[in-house]
Amino acid sequence: MQNEKRHYLYGTKCIVFTDPKSLQHILNQKELNMRQRRWLELLSDYGCEILYHPGKANIVADALSRKEWIKSSRVQALVMTIGSNLPKQI
């Protein structure tokens, strides 16, 4: 959470929907690594509830995150030679 936007959620209950199901159980883990501890410390300022929401069910975000990259086609440049008599023809 960016510091300049904290006041929008501070003191309110919020729900965090997450795709990785393992994050739903982070509050019940006995041992946490440093990154998990920092996340929990950040979330502890807010009344957050973490719920699992499958990525396939979140169609908009799923479409953006799972977008297939299309192999780009080779583009060839066309060269056009303009004759000196073109202004007379126009």
Summary of the structure (lengths in Angstrom):
residues: 90
radius of gyration: 26.9
end to end distance: 63.6
largest distance: 86.2
contacts: 135
relative contact order: 0.16
helix: 41%
strand: 13%
